[in-house]
Amino acid sequence: MKEQLQTITLGGGCFWCVEAVYERVRGVVAVESGYANGETPNPSYEQVCSGRTGHAEVVRVSFDPAQIGLREILEIFFVVHDPTTLNRQGNDVGTQYRSGIYVHDAEQERVAREVLAEVNAHHGGRVVTELMPERGYTRAEDYHQHYFANHPNQGYCAFVVAPKVAKFQKTFASRVKP
């Protein structure tokens, strides 16, 4: 089964939010928080938060295409974050919070371009999501992995992450893992 898995890397603001959603998606087999598409090799969270590394907070989403396609992965992505705000999601501001789709091959780029064009048309041409190959990926520190699952009552999780998870569960009820 492993050779059938695909991986896409997505930046939709704070990685805790995006990770929490995709950990609940049927067909997703692994989610890892990290940093991508910056200039500093192997940056730390503190370096990324400085805004000087060029990295985005991202999640690598590994999924079984026999259970869920890339198009649906991306449709979920565009529902659970705002693709029209440049370098910002809610109160999280900085280039590390930019909206991005970081592809791993040409077919992913083709599908992502199609979905991105549809979403951009829906939003009247205001989408600022970047689309480029993933590069310079670094796994985030252990304490960032599965953050919402481990800290559901922490303030940020309760007030920012939980509503995004709830929106996913309501909008994509048939895609929620049992």
C-alpha positions in Angstrom: 0.0 0.0 0.0 2.8 2.4 0.8 3.9 2.7 -2.9 0.4 3.9 -3.7 0.5 6.8 -1.3 0.8 10.4 -2.5 2.1 13.4 -0.5 1.2 17.0 -1.0 2.5 19.9 1.1 0.1 22.7 2.1 0.5 26.0 3.8 -2.7 27.5 5.2 -1.6 29.7 8.1 -0.7 28.1 11.4 0.2 24.5 10.8 -1.6 23.4 14.0 -4.9 24.2 12.3 -4.2 22.5 9.0 -2.7 19.5 10.7 -5.8 19.1 13.0 -8.1 19.1 10.0 -6.2 16.6 7.9 -5.7 14.2 10.8 -9.5 13.7 10.6 -9.8 13.2 6.9 -10.7 9.7 5.7 -8.1 8.5 3.3 -5.3 10.6 4.9 -2.8 8.2 6.4 -0.2 10.7 7.9 0.2 14.4 8.5 3.4 16.1 9.5 4.0 19.7 10.4 7.0 21.5 9.0 8.6 24.4 7.2 9.1 24.7 3.5 10.1 27.0 0.6 12.4 29.2 2.5 16.1 29.9 2.3 17.6 28.9 5.7 18.6 25.2 5.9 16.9 23.3 8.7 15.3 26.3 10.4 13.9 26.3 14.0 10.4 27.5 14.9 11.9 30.6 16.4 13.8 31.4 13.1 10.7 30.8 11.0 8.6 33.1 13.3 11.2 35.9 12.8 10.0 36.1 9.2 13.6 36.2 8.0 13.9 32.6 6.7 11.3 32.8 3.9 9.7 29.5 5.1 6.0 28.9 5.3 4.5 26.8 8.1 3.2 23.8 6.2 1.8 20.3 6.6 2.8 17.3 4.5 -0.4 15.3 3.9 0.1 11.7 2.9 -3.0 10.1 1.4 -4.3 7.0 -0.3 -5.6 8.1 -3.7 -7.8 5.0 -3.8 -9.7 6.6 -0.9 -9.5 10.3 -1.6 -8.2 12.3 -4.6 -5.9 15.3 -4.6 -8.8 17.4 -5.9 -10.8 16.7 -2.7 -7.7 17.2 -0.5 -7.5 20.7 -2.1 -11.2 21.4 -1.8 -10.9 20.8 1.9 -7.9 23.1 2.0 -9.7 26.0 0.4 -12.7 25.6 2.8 -10.7 25.6 6.1 -8.5 28.6 5.4 -8.8 32.0 3.7 -6.9 32.0 0.4 -7.5 35.7 -0.1 -5.4 37.2 2.7 -1.8 37.8 1.9 0.6 36.5 4.6 -2.2 36.2 7.1 -4.7 33.9 8.6 -6.9 35.7 11.3 -4.6 37.2 13.8 -1.5 35.2 12.6 0.4 37.7 10.4 3.7 37.1 8.6 5.1 35.5 5.5 5.3 32.2 7.4 1.4 32.1 7.4 1.0 32.5 3.6 -1.3 30.3 1.6 0.6 27.8 -0.5 0.3 24.6 -2.4 3.7 22.9 -2.7 3.6 20.1 -5.2 5.7 17.0 -5.6 5.2 16.2 -9.3 3.8 17.5 -12.6 0.4 15.8 -12.2 -0.1 17.4 -8.8 0.7 20.8 -10.3 -1.9 20.2 -13.1 -4.7 19.3 -10.6 -3.7 22.1 -8.3 -3.8 24.7 -11.1 -7.3 23.5 -12.1 -8.6 23.8 -8.5 -6.8 27.0 -7.9 -8.3 28.6 -11.0 -11.8 27.5 -9.9 -11.3 28.9 -6.4 -9.9 32.1 -7.8 -12.9 32.5 -10.1 -15.2 31.9 -7.1 -13.4 34.6 -5.1 -13.5 37.1 -7.9 -9.7 36.9 -8.6 -8.6 37.7 -5.1 -6.8 34.4 -4.3 -3.2 34.8 -3.2 -2.3 31.2 -2.8 1.1 30.4 -4.3 1.6 27.2 -6.3 5.2 25.9 -6.6 7.3 22.8 -6.1 8.1 22.0 -2.5 11.7 22.8 -1.6 13.8 23.0 1.5 11.3 21.1 3.7 12.2 20.6 7.3 10.1 18.7 9.8 8.9 20.9 12.7 10.0 20.2 16.2 8.3 17.2 18.0 6.2 19.5 20.2 4.4 20.8 17.1 3.4 17.4 15.9 -0.3 16.5 16.7 -0.5 19.7 18.6 -4.3 20.1 18.7 -4.7 16.4 19.6 -2.3 16.8 22.5 -3.5 20.3 23.7 -7.2 20.7 22.8 -7.9 23.0 25.7 -5.0 25.3 25.1 -6.3 28.8 24.3 -5.2 29.0 20.7 -6.5 25.5 20.1 -9.9 26.1 21.7 -10.5 29.5 20.0 -8.7 29.2 16.6 -8.1 25.5 15.7 -11.3 24.0 17.1 -13.6 26.2 14.9 -11.6 25.2 11.8 -12.0 21.5 12.7 -15.7 22.0 13.3 -16.1 23.7 9.9 -14.4 20.8 8.2 -16.5 18.2 10.0 -19.7 20.1 9.1 -18.8 20.8 5.5 -17.2 17.5 4.7 -19.2 15.1 7.1 -18.8 12.2 4.7 -15.0 12.6 4.7 -14.5 12.5 8.5 -12.7 9.5 9.8 -14.9 7.2 12.0 
